[in-house]
Amino acid sequence: MSSVSNWAARLGAVAAAAFVGGPLLAHLQVLSALHGFVLFGVGGLLSLVTTIVGLVGAFRGGFSAARAGLVTGLVLTAVFILSAARSGNVPRINDITTDVSNPPKFVHAQTLEANRSRDMSYPGESFAQQQQAGYPNLAPLRLAAPPDDVFKRIETVARQHHDWQLTRVDPSTRTLEGIATTFLFRFQDDFVVEVRSEESGSVVQMRSKSRDGKGDVGANAARIEALFAELR
């Protein structure tokens, strides 16, 4: 096996270890969610390098010599590009709300240790414009039932989510707050839901905000849409 093919095989092994190890170690909470995600990204970039080195090795020493590194690089690169393509279709923001004019406010979330140094206020017009361009169909949920009944229903549904932890339930203001933990990397996002009264019944407003990163690859909007789908 040529030296280039050797390098392709070695790089492929390192890329695979980082690519798989990042999510796995984050899921097992050996690494933080952000560090696990960074390691995953490093694995993706190394897979690109592995593919290039593998192609050079195949050209110089034949496909059989470079096969291990080249196949590993191609497979990991394909998965990495597909993952990146998904995140490229959504705006690079991490605070999503169904009411950009009067977004629900975090009250209890600001007192949590993880949020003590963070500004939990809504970022404003810049985020609003990007959200409306990226998620034009995201809107409040209007229901014909009385607000108190809707709030009880939301609390029931929220408690059925094993990846959600409710931190504040306030029937007097029909507001609840909680923490959602993503499955793979164990990222934690704060969310707040409000039920507001209107003539035809109730309107449900929700806001979901990531703790890590500048973007959320669509996770916060998907969380809001999933809850509203359950309530319908």
N, CA and C atoms as a LAMMPS dump frame, in Angstrom:
ITEM: TIMESTEP
0
ITEM: NUMBER OF ATOMS
696
ITEM: BOX BOUNDS ff ff ff
-5.0000000000000000e+02 5.0000000000000000e+02
-5.0000000000000000e+02 5.0000000000000000e+02
-5.0000000000000000e+02 5.0000000000000000e+02
ITEM: ATOMS id mol type element x y z
1 1 1 N 0.853 -1.205 0
2 1 2 C 0 0 0
3 1 3 C 0.877 1.239 0
4 2 1 N 0.576 2.218 -0.846
5 2 2 C 1.385 3.423 -0.928
6 2 3 C 1.243 4.25 0.343
7 3 1 N 2.216 5.144 0.555
8 3 2 C 2.172 5.998 1.739
9 3 3 C 0.933 6.882 1.73
10 4 1 N 0.52 7.35 0.549
11 4 2 C -0.691 8.183 0.449
12 4 3 C -1.92 7.367 0.851
13 5 1 N -2 6.131 0.393
14 5 2 C -3.122 5.272 0.752
15 5 3 C -3.132 4.994 2.249
16 6 1 N -1.921 4.845 2.825
17 6 2 C -1.815 4.67 4.275
18 6 3 C -2.396 5.874 5.015
19 7 1 N -2.041 7.049 4.538
20 7 2 C -2.557 8.268 5.157
21 7 3 C -4.078 8.367 5.022
22 8 1 N -4.605 7.954 3.891
23 8 2 C -6.057 7.99 3.692
24 8 3 C -6.75 7.087 4.699
25 9 1 N -6.186 5.892 4.92
26 9 2 C -6.778 4.958 5.878
27 9 3 C -6.725 5.512 7.292
28 10 1 N -5.579 6.117 7.647
29 10 2 C -5.44 6.681 8.989
30 10 3 C -6.381 7.871 9.213
31 11 1 N -6.422 8.756 8.225
32 11 2 C -7.322 9.901 8.328
33 11 3 C -8.781 9.454 8.399
34 12 1 N -9.106 8.411 7.622
35 12 2 C -10.469 7.896 7.649
36 12 3 C -10.847 7.374 9.021
37 13 1 N -9.907 6.704 9.692
38 13 2 C -10.17 6.176 11.034
39 13 3 C -10.376 7.31 12.034
40 14 1 N -9.545 8.354 11.935
41 14 2 C -9.68 9.504 12.838
42 14 3 C -10.99 10.243 12.57
43 15 1 N -11.311 10.417 11.287
44 15 2 C -12.558 11.104 10.921
45 15 3 C -13.768 10.357 11.45
46 16 1 N -13.769 9.038 11.295
47 16 2 C -14.891 8.224 11.767
48 16 3 C -15.016 8.299 13.284
49 17 1 N -13.861 8.266 13.978
50 17 2 C -13.879 8.335 15.44
51 17 3 C -14.472 9.656 15.917
52 18 1 N -14.081 10.763 15.274
53 18 2 C -14.606 12.069 15.654
54 18 3 C -16.074 12.224 15.263
55 19 1 N -16.408 11.742 14.078
56 19 2 C -17.756 11.867 13.537
57 19 3 C -18.776 11.13 14.403
58 20 1 N -18.404 9.944 14.85
59 20 2 C -19.302 9.137 15.69
60 20 3 C -19.124 9.485 17.165
61 21 1 N -17.866 9.723 17.552
62 21 2 C -17.585 9.979 18.957
63 21 3 C -18.185 11.27 19.479
64 22 1 N -18.23 12.316 18.652
65 22 2 C -18.796 13.587 19.092
66 22 3 C -20.225 13.454 19.586
67 23 1 N -21.141 12.957 18.747
68 23 2 C -22.52 12.777 19.206
69 23 3 C -22.648 11.778 20.365
70 24 1 N -21.859 10.69 20.294
71 24 2 C -21.962 9.667 21.331
72 24 3 C -21.52 10.19 22.691
73 25 1 N -20.371 10.857 22.733
74 25 2 C -19.863 11.38 24.002
75 25 3 C -20.753 12.493 24.546
76 26 1 N -21.343 13.29 23.644
77 26 2 C -22.275 14.328 24.094
78 26 3 C -23.541 13.693 24.645
79 27 1 N -24.038 12.664 23.968
80 27 2 C -25.255 11.989 24.425
81 27 3 C -25.047 11.35 25.793
82 28 1 N -23.848 10.794 26.009
83 28 2 C -23.532 10.17 27.297
84 28 3 C -23.098 11.2 28.338
85 29 1 N -23.056 12.478 27.926
86 29 2 C -22.694 13.611 28.778
87 29 3 C -21.258 13.53 29.283
88 30 1 N -20.408 12.843 28.522
89 30 2 C -18.97 12.864 28.789
90 30 3 C -18.404 14.2 28.315
91 31 1 N -18.911 14.675 27.177
92 31 2 C -18.591 16.001 26.661
93 31 3 C -19.837 16.872 26.738
94 32 1 N -19.643 18.175 26.774
95 32 2 C -20.787 19.083 26.682
96 32 3 C -21.4 18.973 25.298
97 33 1 N -22.625 19.409 25.164
98 33 2 C -23.3 19.349 23.866
99 33 3 C -22.521 20.109 22.809
100 34 1 N -22.028 21.295 23.173
101 34 2 C -21.312 22.121 22.195
102 34 3 C -19.985 21.482 21.789
103 35 1 N -19.253 20.928 22.758
104 35 2 C -17.98 20.279 22.438
105 35 3 C -18.203 19.029 21.588
106 36 1 N -19.266 18.293 21.886
107 36 2 C -19.588 17.122 21.071
108 36 3 C -19.925 17.513 19.642
109 37 1 N -20.635 18.622 19.492
110 37 2 C -21.002 19.099 18.159
111 37 3 C -19.767 19.558 17.387
112 38 1 N -18.85 20.229 18.09
113 38 2 C -17.607 20.669 17.444
114 38 3 C -16.797 19.458 16.993
115 39 1 N -16.716 18.422 17.835
116 39 2 C -15.976 17.216 17.466
117 39 3 C -16.607 16.548 16.248
118 40 1 N -17.926 16.541 16.194
119 40 2 C -18.645 16.017 15.039
120 40 3 C -18.279 16.807 13.78
121 41 1 N -18.22 18.132 13.9
122 41 2 C -17.847 18.97 12.767
123 41 3 C -16.424 18.722 12.306
124 42 1 N -15.522 18.515 13.271
125 42 2 C -14.131 18.195 12.924
126 42 3 C -14.079 16.883 12.138
127 43 1 N -14.879 15.904 12.58
128 43 2 C -14.942 14.636 11.854
129 43 3 C -15.437 14.825 10.432
130 44 1 N -16.414 15.722 10.263
131 44 2 C -16.923 15.993 8.921
132 44 3 C -15.878 16.62 8.021
133 45 1 N -15.127 17.583 8.571
134 45 2 C -14.075 18.234 7.779
135 45 3 C -12.948 17.254 7.449
136 46 1 N -12.599 16.405 8.415
137 46 2 C -11.564 15.401 8.16
138 46 3 C -12.009 14.396 7.097
139 47 1 N -13.311 14.136 7.041
140 47 2 C -13.796 13.208 6.02
141 47 3 C -13.586 13.782 4.619
142 48 1 N -13.725 15.098 4.494
143 48 2 C -13.454 15.742 3.201
144 48 3 C -11.985 15.583 2.819
145 49 1 N -11.102 15.802 3.798
146 49 2 C -9.667 15.641 3.547
147 49 3 C -9.364 14.184 3.207
148 50 1 N -9.996 13.248 3.928
149 50 2 C -9.789 11.82 3.671
150 50 3 C -10.178 11.456 2.242
151 51 1 N -11.285 11.999 1.778
152 51 2 C -11.738 11.721 0.415
153 51 3 C -10.71 12.193 -0.609
154 52 1 N -10.197 13.394 -0.399
155 52 2 C -9.197 13.941 -1.34
156 52 3 C -7.933 13.092 -1.327
157 53 1 N -7.448 12.763 -0.118
158 53 2 C -6.229 11.947 -0.011
159 53 3 C -6.466 10.558 -0.594
160 54 1 N -7.67 10.015 -0.36
161 54 2 C -8.003 8.702 -0.913
162 54 3 C -8.024 8.699 -2.425
163 55 1 N -8.522 9.773 -3.016
164 55 2 C -8.526 9.878 -4.485
165 55 3 C -7.102 9.941 -5.038
166 56 1 N -6.255 10.685 -4.344
167 56 2 C -4.851 10.762 -4.763
168 56 3 C -4.201 9.382 -4.643
169 57 1 N -4.494 8.681 -3.542
170 57 2 C -3.941 7.349 -3.349
171 57 3 C -4.419 6.369 -4.4
172 58 1 N -5.701 6.481 -4.776
173 58 2 C -6.243 5.592 -5.802
174 58 3 C -5.587 5.862 -7.151
175 59 1 N -5.321 7.116 -7.421
176 59 2 C -4.685 7.484 -8.682
177 59 3 C -3.243 6.963 -8.744
178 60 1 N -2.553 7.007 -7.598
179 60 2 C -1.138 6.609 -7.585
180 60 3 C -0.943 5.099 -7.394
181 61 1 N -1.723 4.492 -6.507
182 61 2 C -1.458 3.099 -6.16
183 61 3 C -2.569 2.141 -6.492
184 62 1 N -3.648 2.638 -7.108
185 62 2 C -4.765 1.759 -7.444
186 62 3 C -5.868 1.828 -6.403
187 63 1 N -7.086 1.516 -6.847
188 63 2 C -8.249 1.635 -5.966
189 63 3 C -8.168 0.688 -4.777
190 64 1 N -7.702 -0.539 -5.004
191 64 2 C -7.665 -1.524 -3.919
192 64 3 C -6.798 -1.056 -2.768
193 65 1 N -5.701 -0.346 -3.066
194 65 2 C -4.802 0.132 -2.019
195 65 3 C -5.43 1.268 -1.207
196 66 1 N -6.187 2.103 -1.882
197 66 2 C -6.752 3.291 -1.216
198 66 3 C -8.21 3.088 -0.812
199 67 1 N -8.747 1.902 -1.046
200 67 2 C -10.183 1.688 -0.887
201 67 3 C -10.693 2.027 0.512
202 68 1 N -10.005 1.564 1.558
203 68 2 C -10.496 1.769 2.927
204 68 3 C -10.688 3.245 3.239
205 69 1 N -9.658 4.043 2.985
206 69 2 C -9.769 5.469 3.276
207 69 3 C -10.754 6.173 2.376
208 70 1 N -10.768 5.812 1.1
209 70 2 C -11.642 6.489 0.147
210 70 3 C -13.107 6.221 0.445
211 71 1 N -13.447 4.968 0.712
212 71 2 C -14.85 4.633 1.001
213 71 3 C -15.309 5.3 2.292
214 72 1 N -14.457 5.249 3.317
215 72 2 C -14.802 5.911 4.584
216 72 3 C -15.023 7.402 4.365
217 73 1 N -14.107 8.03 3.634
218 73 2 C -14.223 9.461 3.375
219 73 3 C -15.471 9.825 2.604
220 74 1 N -15.799 9.033 1.587
221 74 2 C -16.982 9.316 0.771
222 74 3 C -18.266 9.182 1.576
223 75 1 N -18.368 8.116 2.373
224 75 2 C -19.586 7.887 3.167
225 75 3 C -19.777 8.997 4.193
226 76 1 N -18.72 9.307 4.945
227 76 2 C -18.827 10.338 5.974
228 76 3 C -19.071 11.718 5.361
229 77 1 N -18.428 11.982 4.238
230 77 2 C -18.634 13.267 3.56
231 77 3 C -20.079 13.424 3.113
232 78 1 N -20.663 12.355 2.587
233 78 2 C -22.059 12.413 2.135
234 78 3 C -22.991 12.717 3.301
235 79 1 N -22.777 12.036 4.427
236 79 2 C -23.616 12.28 5.607
237 79 3 C -23.422 13.702 6.12
238 80 1 N -22.18 14.158 6.148
239 80 2 C -21.863 15.501 6.641
240 80 3 C -22.506 16.572 5.761
241 81 1 N -22.418 16.395 4.446
242 81 2 C -23 17.374 3.526
243 81 3 C -24.522 17.408 3.65
244 82 1 N -25.139 16.245 3.811
245 82 2 C -26.595 16.194 3.995
246 82 3 C -27.001 16.907 5.273
247 83 1 N -26.225 16.707 6.339
248 83 2 C -26.517 17.376 7.61
249 83 3 C -26.366 18.884 7.469
250 84 1 N -25.302 19.314 6.79
251 84 2 C -25.063 20.74 6.598
252 84 3 C -26.134 21.369 5.71
253 85 1 N -26.612 20.601 4.718
254 85 2 C -27.643 21.118 3.815
255 85 3 C -28.932 21.404 4.562
256 86 1 N -29.257 20.563 5.528
257 86 2 C -30.468 20.777 6.334
258 86 3 C -30.385 22.091 7.091
259 87 1 N -29.235 22.351 7.718
260 87 2 C -29.095 23.576 8.496
261 87 3 C -28.999 24.808 7.607
262 88 1 N -28.587 24.611 6.351
263 88 2 C -28.466 25.746 5.444
264 88 3 C -29.796 26.264 4.952
265 89 1 N -30.876 25.524 5.169
266 89 2 C -32.205 25.925 4.701
267 89 3 C -32.972 26.756 5.719
268 90 1 N -32.381 26.987 6.888
269 90 2 C -33.078 27.749 7.933
270 90 3 C -32.231 28.949 8.328
271 91 1 N -32.855 30.008 8.85
272 91 2 C -32.076 31.193 9.245
273 91 3 C -31.152 30.886 10.418
274 92 1 N -30.038 31.594 10.483
275 92 2 C -29.045 31.354 11.54
276 92 3 C -29.401 32.192 12.763
277 93 1 N -30.492 31.827 13.383
278 93 2 C -30.94 32.47 14.611
279 93 3 C -31.306 31.373 15.602
280 94 1 N -31.349 31.725 16.886
281 94 2 C -31.596 30.699 17.908
282 94 3 C -32.704 31.065 18.89
283 95 1 N -33.535 32.033 18.52
284 95 2 C -34.64 32.465 19.379
285 95 3 C -35.865 32.643 18.489
286 96 1 N -36.84 31.743 18.648
287 96 2 C -38.012 31.709 17.766
288 96 3 C -39.274 31.944 18.584
289 97 1 N -40.183 32.761 18.066
290 97 2 C -41.428 33.04 18.77
291 97 3 C -42.583 33.176 17.786
292 98 1 N -43.774 32.869 18.258
293 98 2 C -44.965 33.023 17.419
294 98 3 C -45.488 34.454 17.441
295 99 1 N -44.937 35.294 18.311
296 99 2 C -45.356 36.694 18.386
297 99 3 C -44.108 37.564 18.451
298 100 1 N -43.675 38.079 17.302
299 100 2 C -42.445 38.879 17.269
300 100 3 C -42.682 40.292 17.799
301 101 1 N -43.946 40.713 17.877
302 101 2 C -44.253 42.059 18.385
303 101 3 C -44.319 42.085 19.903
304 102 1 N -44.879 41.033 20.481
305 102 2 C -45.008 40.928 21.939
306 102 3 C -44.68 39.499 22.364
307 103 1 N -43.418 39.099 22.24
308 103 2 C -43.048 37.708 22.52
309 103 3 C -43.215 37.353 23.992
310 104 1 N -43.578 36.117 24.278
311 104 2 C -43.629 35.683 25.684
312 104 3 C -42.284 35.919 26.36
313 105 1 N -42.322 36.319 27.63
314 105 2 C -41.093 36.65 28.356
315 105 3 C -40.669 35.5 29.274
316 106 1 N -39.361 35.288 29.341
317 106 2 C -38.824 34.315 30.285
318 106 3 C -38.732 34.973 31.662
319 107 1 N -39.26 34.296 32.656
320 107 2 C -39.209 34.79 34.034
321 107 3 C -38.327 33.867 34.876
322 108 1 N -38.741 32.619 34.997
323 108 2 C -37.964 31.676 35.81
324 108 3 C -36.646 31.302 35.14
325 109 1 N -36.65 31.223 33.807
326 109 2 C -35.444 30.804 33.087
327 109 3 C -34.257 31.705 33.401
328 110 1 N -34.516 32.986 33.655
329 110 2 C -33.435 33.928 33.933
330 110 3 C -32.754 33.628 35.258
331 111 1 N -33.443 32.927 36.158
332 111 2 C -32.874 32.628 37.479
333 111 3 C -32.037 31.354 37.486
334 112 1 N -32.088 30.58 36.409
335 112 2 C -31.333 29.329 36.357
336 112 3 C -29.842 29.61 36.21
337 113 1 N -29.031 28.775 36.835
338 113 2 C -27.583 28.985 36.819
339 113 3 C -27.023 29.066 35.405
340 114 1 N -27.533 28.22 34.517
341 114 2 C -27.03 28.184 33.136
342 114 3 C -27.326 29.471 32.376
343 115 1 N -28.296 30.271 32.87
344 115 2 C -28.709 31.479 32.148
345 115 3 C -28.334 32.777 32.856
346 116 1 N -27.617 32.689 33.949
347 116 2 C -27.373 33.889 34.768
348 116 3 C -26.609 34.98 34.017
349 117 1 N -25.74 34.602 33.126
350 117 2 C -24.964 35.608 32.392
351 117 3 C -25.523 35.865 30.994
352 118 1 N -26.709 35.321 30.709
353 118 2 C -27.284 35.446 29.37
354 118 3 C -28.41 36.468 29.363
355 119 1 N -28.533 37.17 28.248
356 119 2 C -29.643 38.1 28.042
357 119 3 C -30.816 37.294 27.492
358 120 1 N -31.874 37.16 28.268
359 120 2 C -33.021 36.35 27.875
360 120 3 C -34.11 37.181 27.194
361 121 1 N -33.843 38.46 26.957
362 121 2 C -34.833 39.273 26.245
363 121 3 C -34.81 38.922 24.758
364 122 1 N -35.911 39.192 24.076
365 122 2 C -35.983 38.874 22.647
366 122 3 C -35.052 39.8 21.872
367 123 1 N -34.258 39.271 20.916
368 123 2 C -33.248 40.084 20.214
369 123 3 C -33.797 41.236 19.387
370 124 1 N -35.077 41.162 18.979
371 124 2 C -35.656 42.31 18.293
372 124 3 C -35.85 42.14 16.791
373 125 1 N -35.87 43.276 16.085
374 125 2 C -36.283 43.332 14.693
375 125 3 C -35.434 42.473 13.765
376 126 1 N -34.136 42.413 14.017
377 126 2 C -33.254 41.613 13.161
378 126 3 C -33.675 40.145 13.148
379 127 1 N -33.91 39.589 14.335
380 127 2 C -34.352 38.196 14.425
381 127 3 C -35.754 38.039 13.847
382 128 1 N -36.617 39.011 14.1
383 128 2 C -37.994 38.943 13.611
384 128 3 C -38.031 38.854 12.092
385 129 1 N -37.236 39.677 11.426
386 129 2 C -37.216 39.669 9.963
387 129 3 C -36.681 38.345 9.418
388 130 1 N -35.618 37.838 10.04
389 130 2 C -35.054 36.567 9.585
390 130 3 C -36.035 35.414 9.835
391 131 1 N -36.718 35.46 10.967
392 131 2 C -37.688 34.406 11.263
393 131 3 C -38.835 34.431 10.263
394 132 1 N -39.363 35.597 9.977
395 132 2 C -40.498 35.695 9.066
396 132 3 C -40.124 35.273 7.657
397 133 1 N -38.854 35.482 7.284
398 133 2 C -38.396 35.034 5.967
399 133 3 C -38.169 33.523 5.949
400 134 1 N -37.638 32.996 7.05
401 134 2 C -37.308 31.571 7.099
402 134 3 C -38.461 30.673 7.471
403 135 1 N -39.389 31.193 8.29
404 135 2 C -40.548 30.408 8.738
405 135 3 C -41.831 31.212 8.512
406 136 1 N -42.197 31.452 7.265
407 136 2 C -43.347 32.326 6.988
408 136 3 C -44.674 31.779 7.499
409 137 1 N -44.754 30.479 7.739
410 137 2 C -46.021 29.883 8.176
411 137 3 C -46.118 29.704 9.686
412 138 1 N -45.077 30.071 10.411
413 138 2 C -45.115 29.936 11.863
414 138 3 C -46.025 31.009 12.442
415 139 1 N -47.041 30.6 13.18
416 139 2 C -48.045 31.548 13.661
417 139 3 C -48.629 31.07 14.986
418 140 1 N -49.286 31.964 15.736
419 140 2 C -49.949 31.551 16.975
420 140 3 C -51.032 30.513 16.682
421 141 1 N -51.379 29.75 17.703
422 141 2 C -52.436 28.746 17.568
423 141 3 C -53.714 29.285 18.2
424 142 1 N -54.765 29.361 17.404
425 142 2 C -56.051 29.841 17.909
426 142 3 C -56.993 28.664 18.102
427 143 1 N -57.606 28.615 19.291
428 143 2 C -58.514 27.528 19.642
429 143 3 C -59.808 28.119 20.188
430 144 1 N -60.897 27.408 19.976
431 144 2 C -62.213 27.923 20.399
432 144 3 C -62.469 27.716 21.885
433 145 1 N -61.698 26.875 22.558
434 145 2 C -61.922 26.556 23.966
435 145 3 C -61.525 27.728 24.875
436 146 1 N -62.075 27.764 26.094
437 146 2 C -61.711 28.818 27.056
438 146 3 C -60.226 28.743 27.423
439 147 1 N -59.607 29.874 27.722
440 147 2 C -58.17 29.903 28.012
441 147 3 C -57.725 28.97 29.142
442 148 1 N -58.502 28.911 30.224
443 148 2 C -58.107 28.046 31.343
444 148 3 C -58.091 26.578 30.931
445 149 1 N -59.062 26.178 30.129
446 149 2 C -59.105 24.789 29.659
447 149 3 C -57.92 24.491 28.734
448 150 1 N -57.603 25.451 27.88
449 150 2 C -56.475 25.269 26.963
450 150 3 C -55.173 25.159 27.753
451 151 1 N -55.023 25.977 28.78
452 151 2 C -53.793 25.932 29.573
453 151 3 C -53.635 24.578 30.263
454 152 1 N -54.715 24.043 30.806
455 152 2 C -54.647 22.726 31.448
456 152 3 C -54.249 21.656 30.441
457 153 1 N -54.775 21.775 29.225
458 153 2 C -54.443 20.822 28.174
459 153 3 C -52.955 20.913 27.814
460 154 1 N -52.442 22.131 27.719
461 154 2 C -51.027 22.324 27.396
462 154 3 C -50.145 21.731 28.483
463 155 1 N -50.495 21.95 29.739
464 155 2 C -49.695 21.385 30.828
465 155 3 C -49.689 19.864 30.77
466 156 1 N -50.834 19.28 30.483
467 156 2 C -50.914 17.82 30.374
468 156 3 C -50.025 17.302 29.254
469 157 1 N -50.121 17.943 28.088
470 157 2 C -49.315 17.519 26.934
471 157 3 C -47.826 17.707 27.226
472 158 1 N -47.48 18.845 27.839
473 158 2 C -46.072 19.134 28.12
474 158 3 C -45.466 18.114 29.068
475 159 1 N -46.234 17.662 30.049
476 159 2 C -45.719 16.686 31.012
477 159 3 C -45.533 15.302 30.385
478 160 1 N -46.132 15.086 29.237
479 160 2 C -45.963 13.802 28.556
480 160 3 C -44.682 13.744 27.726
481 161 1 N -44.028 14.887 27.558
482 161 2 C -42.768 14.938 26.815
483 161 3 C -41.623 14.566 27.756
484 162 1 N -41.027 13.41 27.553
485 162 2 C -39.963 12.958 28.446
486 162 3 C -38.694 13.789 28.299
487 163 1 N -38.561 14.506 27.18
488 163 2 C -37.383 15.341 26.977
489 163 3 C -37.628 16.789 27.415
490 164 1 N -38.756 17.041 28.074
491 164 2 C -39.07 18.367 28.59
492 164 3 C -39.084 18.331 30.117
493 165 1 N -38.574 19.388 30.721
494 165 2 C -38.651 19.559 32.169
495 165 3 C -39.354 20.887 32.445
496 166 1 N -40.515 20.839 33.063
497 166 2 C -41.241 22.068 33.375
498 166 3 C -40.613 22.723 34.598
499 167 1 N -40.338 24.013 34.502
500 167 2 C -39.701 24.733 35.602
501 167 3 C -40.627 25.788 36.226
502 168 1 N -41.681 26.12 35.53
503 168 2 C -42.629 27.103 36.06
504 168 3 C -43.991 26.846 35.445
505 169 1 N -44.993 26.677 36.292
506 169 2 C -46.388 26.528 35.838
507 169 3 C -47.213 27.53 36.625
508 170 1 N -47.75 28.536 35.941
509 170 2 C -48.472 29.613 36.61
510 170 3 C -49.879 29.732 36.019
511 171 1 N -50.866 29.064 36.635
512 171 2 C -52.242 29.13 36.117
513 171 3 C -52.824 30.537 36.152
514 172 1 N -52.358 31.391 37.075
515 172 2 C -52.937 32.732 37.185
516 172 3 C -52.652 33.574 35.942
517 173 1 N -51.49 33.356 35.321
518 173 2 C -51.151 34.067 34.091
519 173 3 C -51.22 33.14 32.869
520 174 1 N -51.595 31.907 33.114
521 174 2 C -51.661 30.859 32.076
522 174 3 C -50.337 30.807 31.296
523 175 1 N -49.25 30.669 32.064
524 175 2 C -47.898 30.623 31.503
525 175 3 C -47.133 29.438 32.067
526 176 1 N -46.405 28.766 31.205
527 176 2 C -45.488 27.731 31.7
528 176 3 C -44.142 27.875 31.004
529 177 1 N -43.107 27.534 31.75
530 177 2 C -41.745 27.558 31.215
531 177 3 C -41.12 26.185 31.402
532 178 1 N -40.116 25.901 30.601
533 178 2 C -39.452 24.621 30.742
534 178 3 C -38.147 24.573 29.979
535 179 1 N -37.508 23.417 30.082
536 179 2 C -36.256 23.147 29.391
537 179 3 C -36.452 21.918 28.521
538 180 1 N -36.107 22.031 27.252
539 180 2 C -36.174 20.901 26.324
540 180 3 C -34.754 20.435 26.035
541 181 1 N -34.538 19.128 26.102
542 181 2 C -33.216 18.556 25.847
543 181 3 C -33.266 17.74 24.565
544 182 1 N -32.405 18.076 23.601
545 182 2 C -32.402 17.344 22.336
546 182 3 C -31.84 15.944 22.549
547 183 1 N -32.262 15.017 21.702
548 183 2 C -31.935 13.606 21.926
549 183 3 C -30.459 13.301 21.728
550 184 1 N -29.9 13.681 20.591
551 184 2 C -28.572 13.198 20.231
552 184 3 C -27.459 13.905 20.982
553 185 1 N -27.361 15.226 20.827
554 185 2 C -26.261 15.957 21.45
555 185 3 C -26.576 16.44 22.859
556 186 1 N -27.834 16.349 23.275
557 186 2 C -28.263 16.793 24.607
558 186 3 C -28.15 18.313 24.776
559 187 1 N -28.385 19.037 23.665
560 187 2 C -28.485 20.491 23.784
561 187 3 C -29.713 20.826 24.618
562 188 1 N -29.638 21.898 25.408
563 188 2 C -30.775 22.334 26.212
564 188 3 C -31.278 23.68 25.716
565 189 1 N -32.594 23.755 25.483
566 189 2 C -33.248 24.972 25.021
567 189 3 C -34.314 25.366 26.033
568 190 1 N -34.456 26.653 26.279
569 190 2 C -35.514 27.156 27.158
570 190 3 C -36.748 27.491 26.33
571 191 1 N -37.926 27.217 26.886
572 191 2 C -39.158 27.573 26.178
573 191 3 C -40.178 28.134 27.149
574 192 1 N -41.074 28.936 26.623
575 192 2 C -42.166 29.503 27.407
576 192 3 C -43.428 29.484 26.544
577 193 1 N -44.55 29.133 27.163
578 193 2 C -45.846 29.078 26.474
579 193 3 C -46.846 29.93 27.245
580 194 1 N -47.579 30.757 26.522
581 194 2 C -48.618 31.59 27.128
582 194 3 C -49.951 31.331 26.429
583 195 1 N -51.017 31.288 27.209
584 195 2 C -52.366 31.225 26.646
585 195 3 C -53.027 32.573 26.894
586 196 1 N -53.381 33.244 25.827
587 196 2 C -53.996 34.552 25.931
588 196 3 C -55.46 34.466 25.517
589 197 1 N -56.265 35.312 26.132
590 197 2 C -57.703 35.314 25.86
591 197 3 C -58.024 36.222 24.679
592 198 1 N -58.971 35.794 23.869
593 198 2 C -59.511 36.648 22.816
594 198 3 C -60.988 36.315 22.634
595 199 1 N -61.7 37.123 21.879
596 199 2 C -63.158 36.993 21.79
597 199 3 C -63.604 35.611 21.339
598 200 1 N -62.886 35.022 20.405
599 200 2 C -63.303 33.729 19.853
600 200 3 C -62.844 32.542 20.699
601 201 1 N -62.086 32.808 21.77
602 201 2 C -61.623 31.708 22.618
603 201 3 C -60.231 31.969 23.173
604 202 1 N -59.24 31.289 22.615
605 202 2 C -57.876 31.383 23.134
606 202 3 C -56.867 31.475 22.004
607 203 1 N -55.733 32.106 22.309
608 203 2 C -54.617 32.118 21.378
609 203 3 C -53.375 31.676 22.156
610 204 1 N -52.675 30.696 21.616
611 204 2 C -51.487 30.146 22.267
612 204 3 C -50.247 30.745 21.601
613 205 1 N -49.397 31.356 22.425
614 205 2 C -48.136 31.921 21.947
615 205 3 C -46.997 31.14 22.592
616 206 1 N -45.948 30.909 21.825
617 206 2 C -44.816 30.14 22.343
618 206 3 C -43.505 30.758 21.871
619 207 1 N -42.506 30.598 22.688
620 207 2 C -41.151 31.052 22.351
621 207 3 C -40.169 29.973 22.791
622 208 1 N -39.184 29.695 21.961
623 208 2 C -38.177 28.677 22.263
624 208 3 C -36.81 29.23 21.906
625 209 1 N -35.86 29.12 22.859
626 209 2 C -34.553 29.786 22.712
627 209 3 C -33.434 28.814 23.059
628 210 1 N -32.456 28.686 22.169
629 210 2 C -31.319 27.801 22.408
630 210 3 C -30.3 28.459 23.331
631 211 1 N -29.623 27.632 24.115
632 211 2 C -28.576 28.146 25.002
633 211 3 C -27.214 28.194 24.313
634 212 1 N -27.002 27.35 23.307
635 212 2 C -25.703 27.256 22.647
636 212 3 C -25.812 27.611 21.169
637 213 1 N -24.765 28.222 20.649
638 213 2 C -24.694 28.467 19.218
639 213 3 C -25.488 29.676 18.762
640 214 1 N -25.15 30.145 17.567
641 214 2 C -25.868 31.268 16.967
642 214 3 C -27.062 30.803 16.148
643 215 1 N -27.057 29.549 15.723
644 215 2 C -28.171 28.98 14.978
645 215 3 C -28.695 27.755 15.702
646 216 1 N -29.846 27.266 15.26
647 216 2 C -30.456 26.119 15.937
648 216 3 C -30.847 25 14.98
649 217 1 N -30.419 25.112 13.709
650 217 2 C -30.75 24.152 12.634
651 217 3 C -32.248 23.815 12.61
652 218 1 N -33.077 24.78 12.981
653 218 2 C -34.527 24.614 12.883
654 218 3 C -35.192 23.951 14.065
655 219 1 N -34.436 23.646 15.127
656 219 2 C -34.982 22.881 16.249
657 219 3 C -36.078 23.633 17.003
658 220 1 N -35.903 24.933 17.215
659 220 2 C -36.889 25.68 18.002
660 220 3 C -38.227 25.812 17.276
661 221 1 N -38.175 26.128 16
662 221 2 C -39.424 26.22 15.228
663 221 3 C -40.114 24.862 15.166
664 222 1 N -39.336 23.79 14.987
665 222 2 C -39.92 22.45 14.931
666 222 3 C -40.592 22.094 16.253
667 223 1 N -40.009 22.548 17.357
668 223 2 C -40.591 22.268 18.676
669 223 3 C -41.949 22.956 18.814
670 224 1 N -42.027 24.199 18.385
671 224 2 C -43.292 24.935 18.467
672 224 3 C -44.348 24.278 17.583
673 225 1 N -43.971 23.957 16.362
674 225 2 C -44.916 23.352 15.427
675 225 3 C -45.401 21.992 15.926
676 226 1 N -44.518 21.234 16.572
677 226 2 C -44.893 19.914 17.084
678 226 3 C -45.913 20.045 18.215
679 227 1 N -45.682 20.995 19.135
680 227 2 C -46.643 21.182 20.22
681 227 3 C -47.989 21.627 19.694
682 228 1 N -48 22.565 18.762
683 228 2 C -49.26 23.049 18.207
684 228 3 C -50.001 21.938 17.475
685 229 1 N -49.26 21.075 16.811
686 229 2 C -49.899 19.937 16.116
687 229 3 C -50.582 19.019 17.118
688 230 1 N -49.935 18.795 18.269
689 230 2 C -50.554 17.956 19.304
690 230 3 C -51.811 18.604 19.861
691 231 1 N -51.774 19.915 20.048
692 231 2 C -52.923 20.615 20.622
693 231 3 C -54.096 20.662 19.666
694 232 1 N -53.818 20.656 18.371
695 232 2 C -54.924 20.662 17.401
696 232 3 C -55.709 19.36 17.449
